[in-house]
């Protein structure tokens, strides 16, 4: 883990949020993990983003009405990583 999960203020009811893990390929260092975490945390609908470098997993808490996995894939791809 990078230890600095990106958080956003909740703007929805608790019941409308989902949590999901995504496998991220290509991360080799803490800076890579931090880049992925920051980018994912800035996407619309994302409430919290956390990367575990050792397991190469990104855990997101998000509002499914505003979040798109396809958008995540494109944005993470723009950094040079793959989901």
BALUM-925097 format. One record per residue (C-alpha): x, y, z; residue in one letter; residue number from 1. Coordinates in nm, 3 decimals. Example, Ala and Ser with C-alpha at 12.3 -4.5 7.8 and 13.67 -1.06 7.14 Angstrom:
BEGIN
<<1.230,-0.450,0.780>,'A',1>;
<<1.367,-0.106,0.714>,'S',2>;
***
This chain:
BEGIN
<<0.000,0.000,0.000>,'X',1>;
<<0.110,0.351,-0.058>,'X',2>;
<<-0.044,0.457,0.272>,'X',3>;
<<-0.211,0.767,0.128>,'X',4>;
<<-0.551,0.663,0.007>,'X',5>;
<<-0.722,0.934,-0.195>,'X',6>;
<<-1.051,1.028,-0.030>,'X',7>;
<<-1.335,1.250,-0.141>,'X',8>;
<<-1.615,1.388,0.069>,'X',9>;
<<-1.922,1.166,0.051>,'X',10>;
<<-2.200,1.323,-0.148>,'X',11>;
<<-2.440,1.032,-0.166>,'X',12>;
<<-2.633,0.806,0.063>,'X',13>;
<<-2.422,0.521,0.198>,'X',14>;
<<-2.634,0.258,0.019>,'X',15>;
<<-2.554,0.388,-0.330>,'X',16>;
<<-2.180,0.316,-0.309>,'X',17>;
<<-1.999,0.005,-0.425>,'X',18>;
<<-1.649,-0.127,-0.363>,'X',19>;
<<-1.454,-0.321,-0.623>,'X',20>;
<<-1.097,-0.438,-0.680>,'X',21>;
<<-0.919,-0.405,-1.014>,'X',22>;
<<-0.596,-0.577,-1.110>,'X',23>;
<<-0.340,-0.324,-1.239>,'X',24>;
<<-0.055,-0.455,-1.452>,'X',25>;
<<0.277,-0.279,-1.492>,'X',26>;
<<0.331,-0.114,-1.153>,'X',27>;
<<0.690,-0.160,-1.037>,'X',28>;
<<0.743,0.095,-0.760>,'X',29>;
<<0.573,0.316,-0.504>,'X',30>;
<<0.568,0.608,-0.749>,'X',31>;
<<0.375,0.393,-1.000>,'X',32>;
<<0.124,0.298,-0.733>,'X',33>;
<<0.085,0.659,-0.622>,'X',34>;
<<0.021,0.771,-0.982>,'X',35>;
<<-0.251,0.509,-1.027>,'X',36>;
<<-0.409,0.593,-0.692>,'X',37>;
<<-0.412,0.966,-0.765>,'X',38>;
<<-0.556,0.925,-1.116>,'X',39>;
<<-0.824,0.678,-1.004>,'X',40>;
<<-0.920,0.899,-0.709>,'X',41>;
<<-0.976,1.196,-0.940>,'X',42>;
<<-1.235,1.018,-1.158>,'X',43>;
<<-1.603,1.115,-1.138>,'X',44>;
<<-1.792,0.910,-0.884>,'X',45>;
<<-1.484,0.776,-0.704>,'X',46>;
<<-1.508,0.828,-0.330>,'X',47>;
<<-1.192,0.645,-0.223>,'X',48>;
<<-0.899,0.487,-0.411>,'X',49>;
<<-0.631,0.265,-0.260>,'X',50>;
<<-0.350,0.074,-0.434>,'X',51>;
<<-0.170,-0.230,-0.296>,'X',52>;
<<0.158,-0.247,-0.487>,'X',53>;
<<0.249,-0.597,-0.366>,'X',54>;
<<-0.074,-0.752,-0.495>,'X',55>;
<<-0.103,-0.507,-0.789>,'X',56>;
<<-0.462,-0.429,-0.694>,'X',57>;
<<-0.660,-0.106,-0.697>,'X',58>;
<<-0.955,-0.092,-0.459>,'X',59>;
<<-1.219,0.169,-0.534>,'X',60>;
<<-1.522,0.286,-0.344>,'X',61>;
<<-1.749,0.459,-0.591>,'X',62>;
<<-2.096,0.576,-0.688>,'X',63>;
<<-2.205,0.339,-0.969>,'X',64>;
<<-2.429,0.608,-1.118>,'X',65>;
<<-2.125,0.829,-1.187>,'X',66>;
<<-1.835,0.585,-1.229>,'X',67>;
<<-1.739,0.397,-1.546>,'X',68>;
<<-1.494,0.106,-1.551>,'X',69>;
<<-1.423,0.189,-1.916>,'X',70>;
<<-1.319,0.542,-1.817>,'X',71>;
<<-1.093,0.394,-1.546>,'X',72>;
<<-0.934,0.162,-1.803>,'X',73>;
<<-0.865,0.454,-2.040>,'X',74>;
<<-0.726,0.682,-1.770>,'X',75>;
<<-0.502,0.415,-1.617>,'X',76>;
<<-0.392,0.320,-1.970>,'X',77>;
<<-0.289,0.681,-2.033>,'X',78>;
<<-0.037,0.636,-1.748>,'X',79>;
<<0.110,0.328,-1.913>,'X',80>;
<<-0.062,0.060,-1.703>,'X',81>;
<<-0.326,-0.198,-1.790>,'X',82>;
<<-0.633,-0.322,-1.607>,'X',83>;
***
